[in-house]
Amino acid sequence: MATTTDNRPPVKTETKRGARLRPGDLAFSGTALAAGITILVLLAAVSVFLIAESVPAFTSDPAENPILNGSSFLEYVWPLVFGTIWSAILALVVAAPFAIGIALFISHYAPRRISAVLGYIIDLLAAVPSVVFGLWGGLVFAGMAQPFYVWLNEYLGWIPLFGGQVSATGRTILTAALVLAIMVLPIMTAICREVFLQTPVLHEEAALALGATRWEMIKMAVLPFARGGMVSAAMLALGRALGETMAVTMVLSVSGVVTFELLTATNPTTIPANIALSFPEAYGDGISVLIATGLVLFVLTFGVNALARWIVARRAEFSGAN
């Protein structure tokens, strides 16, 4: 019987469990671990502070509280929660289509030079301070939008959202939502653009090879792949809109009520704007009430982020990335 010899070197089965890590690896891993622990510690510290300082708001007599004025904490905070969620949802509904459209134009339609310039411009919008948006919204945009609000009320007043007496100043919840939409637009656009650019080229070329138009290729290949990223962008923008303070404070003429009318002078207010307006004059247990509303906002924002993570994790198995 003929024998064969194998001159290939033997396969090494040794592991490097006992190998010493390089100093750079140790420094990097230690820094990353320290950063993660620091974030958890800060989050826990903020939670403990908010809970501890909010206790007097629930235990003190509402009749003696300078902020509650005899009403319960739930009655006080409910209109604020409504205004916070309502304005953020309006901003997200307005900003999402524009952000997705701009991101698609930059990533798949515009020439390279134009897309680079547009990308820089969109990114620069994120660097504009919120106080600048607030001043522009309250002093300029509100007056410009007021005639349009009159037109909406005249021709679409039969819709409850556009009913009621139109505000003479234009400083309504709709104005605040539009300003918030402009503020969150750069965040959503930047994330959606990067997600669209991560679509596998083979998926796009396969759709085009089958005879699909560019829009059909985007609908079949790009949007399914980027669904989780678009949800993440929307939730991140929603979190930004929920916590915005100065822009809403400068734009909105608040009344502290629960109403769905968008064009009237009677508007709900948000938790951050209420804290900013009330904190300078608050004292005693009134400060605890404001901190308790901050705790409600903290829980609300945490819930939005948790919901976003759940949606992204559920959609990940259906995306084109797998």
N, C-alpha and C positions, 0 to 999 in steps of 0.2 A: 504494500500500500504506500502510495506516495505521501510524503509528509510535506507540509508547508510551514514555513517559518514566517512569523509576523514581526517585522522590524519596527513597528510603530511603538513609540514610547508609551509606557504605562500611564494610565489616567490617574491623575492625582486626586485622591479622595480626602486629603487633609483639609480641614477648615481653618479659618483664621480667627477662631474665637479667642485664642490667647494672644493674638497680635496686638501690639500697642498702637493706639490711635495717635495720629499726628496732633501736634499742639493746635493747629488751625481747626481740625475737626472737633477737638475738645472745647475750644473757645466758641465755635459756632453753635454746637449742640447745647452748651451751657447757656449761651445768650438766648437762644430760642426758648429753652425751658424756662429761663427766668422771665422772659417777656410774657409767655403764656400764664405763668403763675401770677405775675403782676396784674394782668388783666382780670383774672378771677378774684384776686384780693381787692382790687379797686371796685369791681362790681359788687362784691359782698359788702364792702365798706359803705358804698352808696346806699345799698338796700337797708343796711342796719341803721344808718343815719336817718333815712326817710321814715322808716317804721318807728324808730324811737321818738323822733320829733313830731310825728303825727298823732301819737297817743292822746295828747290833751284835746285834740279836735274831736275825738269820739267820746271822751270821758267828761268833759266840762259841760256846764249848763248852756244850751244854745241861746237862752235868753240873755245871758251875760257875755256872750261872745260878740265882739265888735264887728266881726265879718258876717256871721250867720244871722244876727238880728232876730233870733227866735225861731228860725227855720232849722230843719235838720240838715245834717251834712249831705245826705243823699239829695234832698231838694236843692241844695246849693250847687252841688257838683254836676248834677244831671244836665242842665243846659250847657255847661262848659264842655262836657264830654260830647254832647251832640254837636256843638259848634266846631269842636276840634275835628271830629270824624267827618262831618258834612263838608267843611272847607277842604280837607285833604282829599276826599273822594272826588269833589268837583275839580280840583286841580289835577288829579290823576287822570280823570276822564278827558280833560282837555289836552293834557301834555302827552299822553301815551300815543295817540295816532300820529302826532307831529314828530315825536321822537323816533318812532319806528320808521316813518317815511323818510325822515332826514338820514337816519342811519343806513337805510337801504340805498338811498341815492348816493351817499358817500362811498359805500362799499361796493355797489354793483352797477351803478349807472354813470356817475360823474367821471370825467377823465382824471388821471392820476394827479395832475397839478391842481386842478380845481378841488378835488377831494381832500388833498392835503391842506389847502388854504381853509376850506370849510371846517375841517377837523380842528385846526388851530383856533378858529373863531369860536366854535362851540365850546372848546375847552376853556377859552378865556372868559366866557360867560360865568363859569363856575367860580372864578376868582373875584367877581364883583361882590362887595359886601351886601348883606341883606338890608342894611340901613339905606343904602343907595336905591335899591329896589323899592323900599318903603316910601322914601321921599318922592321918587318918580311916580309911584302908583297913586299916592295921596294928592300930590300937587299937580300932576300932569295928566296921567292916564284916567283918573276918575272923571275929570271934567271932559275929556275927549269922549269917554264912553257914555256919558249921560244922555246925549241925544239918541244914541243907539238904543239905550234902555227904554226911552220914550217910545221909539218905533216898535220895539218888542212888545211893550205893554199895549200899544194901540192895536196891533194886528194879531198878537198871540196871547193877549190877556186872558183868553178863555182857558188857557192852560194854567193850572194852579201855580206852577213855578214862576210864571211871569205876570201874575195878577197883583192886585193891591195898588197903592199909591206909590208912584215912582219917586225915588229920592231925588231931591233937587241938587244934591252935591255929587251924586254918583258914587259915593263911598258906601258900597253895599258888599254883601257877602260874595256876590259874583265878581266884583272887582278884586277883592282879596284873593279869591280862587284863581283868577287869571294871572295875578302877580305871582302867586305861588307856582302856577304852572310854568311860567317863564323861569322861575328859580330852579325848579327840578328838571327842566328840559335838558340842560347839559349833562346831568348825571345819567339819565335814561339813555340819551343819545350816545354817549361815550361807551356805555356798557353794551348796548345793542350793536353798535358798530363793531366792537371787538368780537362779539359773539358771532355776528354774521361773517366776519373775515375768517373765523375758525372753521367754517363749513368745509369738509373735505372736497378738494377740487375734483376728485373722481366722481363724487355724487353729482356735482353740477355738470360735468362733462357728459356723464351718462344720460342725464335728463335731456341735455341739448342734442345728444346723438340720437335719441329716440324721437326727435322732431319737436320737442317742446320749445315754446317761445321763452324769452327771458323771464317774463312774469310767471309762466307756468313752471319754469325751473325753480324760481324763488319759492313758489307756493309748494312744490313737491319736495325740494331738497333743503332749502335754506331755512324756511320757517319751522318745519318740524324739528330740525336739528337744534335750532336756537330757542325753542319754546321755553326750556328751563331758564336760560339766560334772560329772556325777556321778562319772565315772572320775577326773577331776582331783581332786575332793574326796576320794575314797577314797585316792588315792595320796598326797595331801598329809597326810591323817590317818595313813596308814601311815608316812610319813617322821617324823611327830611321835612315833608310838609306838616306832619303831626307836631314836630318840635319847633317849628319856626315861630319866632317871637316878634322881632322888631318890624318886619314887613306888615304883618297882620295888625299890629298895634298902631302903626302909622296910617294904614289904609282904611281900616274898618271902623265905622261908626257903630259902636256896640250898644246893645240894650239888654243883653242877658236873657233872651227868651228862646223858646223852641219854635221855629217856623221854617217852612220850606220855601217861602217866597224869596226870590233872588234879587229883586229890584227895589225893595222898599227900604226906608230908613230904619226900620225895626229889624235888627240883625242879631243873630246869636254871636257869642264871642268864644274864643278858644282858651284852653287852659294856660298856655304860655303867655298869651296877651293879657289875660286876667291877672296872672302873677306879676307881670311887669308893671301893670297899672296900679295894682293894689298894694304891693309890697312896701313902697316908700312911706305909706301912711298907716301900715299895720303895726300892731303892738300886742303884747300879751298872747292870749290864746288865738288871736287873729293870725299871727304868724304861723302857728301850728296848723290852722285850717289851710293856709296857702301851701304849706309843705305837704299836707295831706293830698291836696289836688295834684301836686307834683308827683306824689307816689302813685296816684291813679294814672297819670300820664306815663310814668315809668313802666307800670304794668301793661298799659295799652301798647306802648312801643315794643316791649318785650314780646307780647302776644303776636304782634304783626310780624316780627322777625321769626318767631317760632313757626307761624303759619307759612311764611315764605320758604323756610327750610323744609317743611313737610311737603309743600307743593312741588318744590324742585326735586326732592328725593323720590316722590311718587312718579313724576314725569320723566325722570332720568332713564328708566328702563324702556320708555317708548321713544326716546330721542334717537336720532341718526348716529349718535356717537358710539352706540353699542353695536 
